[in-house]
Amino acid sequence: MNQKRRTFIKTSAVLGLGLPFLGCSSEMSEAVMKSKYIDTIGLQLWTVRNQLEKDFAGTIKKLATQGFSQIETMDMAQAAKAAPIAKEVGLKIKSSHIQSAYFTGRWDLKGIDSPLSFDQLIEDAKKLDMEHLVVGYLSDQERSLDDYKKLADAFNVEGEKCAKAGLTLGYHNHNFEFDKVDGVVPYELMMKTFDPKYAQFELDVFWASVAGTDPVELMKKMKGQIRLLHLKDKKKGQPNVMDTGDVPEDAYKELGNGEVDIKSIVGMAEATGVQYCYIEQDYSPNPIVSTKTSIDWLKKNV
């Protein structure tokens, strides 16, 4: 089924028109409505960081049995360590988070005396057959307006190198990027400065929501700029805050157990150019139970 026809049928079904008109069975209804992201759904390994410390290989293998198709690693060293295990159980590693210092120059904050080579990073990523490199976090000392401007400009330069190598460079948000710095909203600055040919975003819908931004409306504004999504739910009634430290651990919920409109977000993803979706839950009393709860809900509801 070609893309236009699949989208038409899916849209018609949502409106309550397509399936009766086509005379489809309930089985066909489920097939038509199933999101394309289910077949490639991944997990950001930050979710199970404590479990990985106790049993690295066993944790990755457990994720495969839960139905995940991919894992997104916390850094390239973890990607290299996980690669043979992931291959053994049929998991792909298409994306990894990387150090912000490649773009801000603040290697001193990482305890590293001299800059690491971004060209070498690209080479390492290609050896692992990866597709995406994502800056996952900025430290407090990297959040001045000048820092954001420097990062945005560097993203276009290094992103062009990535594009030539068949990789996509991305930026993963938290909540603080939506708070004004010297009268400027950093996330909006990056949206305006990033060249979509070379620099993209990994939108974390929880962090956008906790900052008071509607993820669906944001996605509409960012068509063609979001390549990856982090899917995570937020406790009902959680107040909007701009500091990561102000978010309580119980604010992070399994998909379907909170107030973030995950269905609409996944529905919007295809129209805005998202390639992959990753489940993530920063805190959970039992991460392995939470990952199973989230992926099961996603498969049943999108």
C-alpha positions in Angstrom: 0.0 0.0 0.0 1.6 3.3 -1.0 2.1 6.1 1.5 -0.7 8.4 0.3 -3.3 5.6 0.3 -2.2 4.3 3.7 -2.4 7.8 5.1 -5.9 8.3 3.5 -7.3 5.1 4.9 -5.8 5.8 8.4 -7.3 9.3 8.4 -10.7 8.1 7.2 -10.7 5.4 9.9 -10.0 8.1 12.6 -13.0 10.0 11.3 -15.2 7.0 11.6 -15.7 6.8 7.8 -13.1 4.7 6.1 -13.5 1.2 7.5 -17.3 0.8 7.1 -17.1 2.3 3.6 -14.4 -0.2 2.7 -16.2 -3.1 4.3 -13.0 -4.1 6.2 -13.0 -6.8 8.9 -12.0 -6.0 12.5 -8.6 -7.6 11.8 -8.1 -5.3 8.8 -9.2 -2.4 11.0 -6.4 -3.2 13.5 -3.8 -3.5 10.7 -4.8 -0.2 9.1 -4.8 1.7 12.4 -1.4 0.3 13.6 1.2 3.0 13.8 4.3 2.4 11.6 6.5 3.2 14.7 5.4 0.0 16.5 7.6 -2.1 14.2 10.7 0.0 15.1 9.9 1.1 18.6 13.0 1.5 20.8 14.0 2.3 24.4 16.4 4.9 25.6 18.7 2.9 28.0 18.8 5.7 30.6 15.5 4.1 31.7 17.3 1.0 32.9 20.7 2.5 33.8 20.7 0.9 37.3 19.7 -2.6 35.9 22.5 -2.3 33.3 25.1 -1.8 36.1 23.9 -5.0 37.8 23.5 -7.2 34.6 24.4 -5.4 31.4 23.8 -8.3 28.9 20.8 -9.7 30.8 19.0 -6.4 30.8 19.4 -5.8 27.1 18.3 -9.4 26.3 15.2 -8.8 28.6 14.2 -5.7 26.5 14.3 -7.9 23.4 11.8 -10.3 25.0 9.5 -7.4 25.8 9.1 -6.6 22.1 11.5 -3.7 21.6 13.2 -3.4 18.2 15.8 -0.9 19.1 17.8 0.6 21.9 19.1 4.1 22.1 22.4 4.3 24.0 23.5 6.8 26.6 26.8 7.4 24.9 29.0 5.8 22.3 31.0 3.7 24.7 27.8 2.1 25.8 26.9 1.6 22.2 30.1 -0.3 21.4 29.6 -2.5 24.5 26.0 -3.2 23.7 26.4 -3.8 20.0 27.4 -7.6 20.1 24.7 -8.4 22.6 22.0 -6.4 20.7 23.0 -8.2 17.5 22.6 -11.6 19.2 19.0 -10.9 20.2 18.0 -8.9 17.1 18.0 -5.4 18.5 19.2 -2.5 16.4 21.2 0.5 17.7 20.4 3.4 15.4 20.9 6.3 17.8 23.2 7.3 20.6 23.5 10.3 22.8 26.8 12.2 22.8 28.7 14.8 24.8 27.6 18.4 24.5 31.2 19.5 24.7 31.7 18.7 21.0 29.6 21.8 20.4 30.1 24.0 23.5 33.8 23.3 23.9 33.4 22.7 27.7 35.5 19.6 27.9 36.7 20.8 31.3 33.2 20.0 32.7 33.8 16.4 31.6 37.2 16.1 33.2 38.9 15.9 29.7 42.0 18.0 29.1 41.9 18.2 25.3 38.9 18.1 22.8 37.9 14.8 21.4 37.6 14.5 17.7 34.1 14.8 16.2 35.4 13.2 13.0 36.5 10.2 15.0 33.0 10.1 16.6 31.4 9.9 13.1 33.8 7.2 12.1 32.9 5.2 15.2 29.2 5.6 14.6 29.5 4.4 11.0 31.3 1.3 12.2 28.3 0.5 14.4 25.9 1.1 11.5 24.2 3.9 13.4 22.0 6.6 11.9 21.7 9.3 14.6 23.9 11.2 17.0 22.1 13.2 19.6 23.2 15.8 22.2 21.3 14.6 25.2 21.9 17.2 27.9 23.5 20.6 28.6 25.1 21.2 32.0 24.2 24.3 34.0 27.5 25.9 32.9 26.5 25.5 29.2 23.3 27.4 29.2 24.1 31.1 28.7 22.6 32.7 25.6 26.1 32.8 24.0 26.4 29.0 24.7 23.2 28.3 22.9 24.2 30.5 20.0 27.6 28.7 19.8 25.9 25.3 19.9 23.4 26.2 17.2 26.1 27.4 14.8 28.3 24.4 15.5 25.4 22.1 14.9 25.1 23.3 11.3 28.8 22.8 10.7 29.2 19.4 12.3 25.7 18.4 11.1 26.9 18.8 7.5 29.7 16.4 8.2 27.2 14.0 9.6 24.9 14.3 6.6 27.8 13.5 4.3 28.5 10.4 6.3 24.8 9.3 6.2 24.1 10.3 9.8 21.7 12.8 11.3 22.7 15.1 14.1 20.0 15.9 16.7 19.4 17.8 19.9 17.4 16.3 22.8 15.5 18.8 25.0 14.7 19.0 28.7 12.5 21.7 30.2 15.1 24.5 30.7 15.4 25.2 27.0 11.9 26.6 27.1 12.8 29.1 29.8 13.9 32.6 28.6 17.6 33.5 28.8 18.2 37.2 28.4 14.8 37.5 26.9 15.3 34.7 24.4 13.8 31.2 24.5 16.7 28.9 23.7 14.6 26.2 22.0 13.1 28.8 19.7 16.6 30.1 19.0 17.7 26.6 17.9 14.5 26.1 15.9 15.4 29.3 13.9 19.1 28.7 13.6 19.3 24.9 12.8 19.4 24.2 9.1 17.1 21.2 8.8 19.4 19.6 6.2 22.1 19.3 8.8 20.6 19.7 12.3 17.4 18.1 13.7 15.7 17.6 17.0 14.9 14.6 19.2 11.7 16.0 20.9 11.2 14.7 24.4 7.4 15.2 24.9 7.5 14.9 28.7 10.0 17.7 29.1 8.2 20.0 26.7 5.0 19.3 28.5 6.4 19.9 32.0 7.7 23.2 30.7 4.1 24.2 29.8 4.4 23.6 26.0 1.8 21.5 24.2 3.9 18.8 22.3 1.3 18.4 19.6 1.2 22.1 18.8 5.0 22.3 19.0 5.2 19.4 16.5 3.0 21.3 14.1 5.4 24.3 14.2 8.4 22.0 13.7 7.4 20.0 10.6 10.5 18.7 9.0 12.7 19.5 12.1 12.0 16.5 14.3 13.7 13.2 13.4 13.3 11.4 16.7 10.7 11.3 19.5 11.1 10.4 23.2 7.7 9.1 24.4 7.1 9.4 28.1 4.0 10.2 30.2 3.6 12.8 33.0 1.6 12.5 36.2 -1.8 14.2 36.1 -1.7 17.6 37.8 2.1 17.9 37.7 2.8 21.7 37.8 4.9 23.3 35.0 8.5 23.9 36.0 11.6 25.0 34.2 14.3 23.3 36.3 14.9 19.6 36.0 15.6 19.4 39.7 12.1 20.6 40.5 10.5 17.5 38.9 9.6 14.8 41.5 10.4 11.2 40.7 6.8 10.2 40.7 6.0 12.7 37.9 7.4 10.1 35.4 4.7 7.7 34.4 4.3 4.7 32.1 2.6 5.4 28.8 -1.1 5.6 29.3 -0.8 6.3 33.0 -0.5 10.1 32.7 -1.9 13.1 31.0 0.4 13.5 28.0 -1.6 12.9 24.8 0.6 10.1 23.5 -1.9 9.0 20.9 -2.1 12.4 19.2 1.7 12.8 19.4 2.3 9.5 17.6 -0.4 10.3 15.1 1.3 13.7 14.4 4.8 12.1 14.2 4.4 10.7 10.7 3.0 13.9 9.3 6.0 15.9 10.7 8.7 13.6 9.4 9.7 11.6 12.6 11.7 8.5 11.8 11.9 6.6 15.1 10.2 6.8 18.5 11.9 5.8 21.8 10.1 5.1 25.1 11.9 6.6 28.1 11.0 6.8 31.8 13.6 8.7 33.8 12.5 7.2 37.2 10.5 4.2 38.2 10.3 1.9 41.2 10.7 -1.0 38.8 12.0 0.0 35.4 11.7 -3.4 33.8 8.0 -3.6 34.8 7.5 0.0 33.5 9.1 -0.7 30.1 6.8 -3.7 29.6 3.7 -1.6 30.7 4.6 1.2 28.3 5.4 -0.9 25.2 2.2 -3.1 25.8 0.1 0.1 26.1 1.7 1.5 22.9 1.0 -1.6 20.9 -2.6 -1.7 22.0 -3.4 2.0 21.6 -1.5 3.4 18.6 
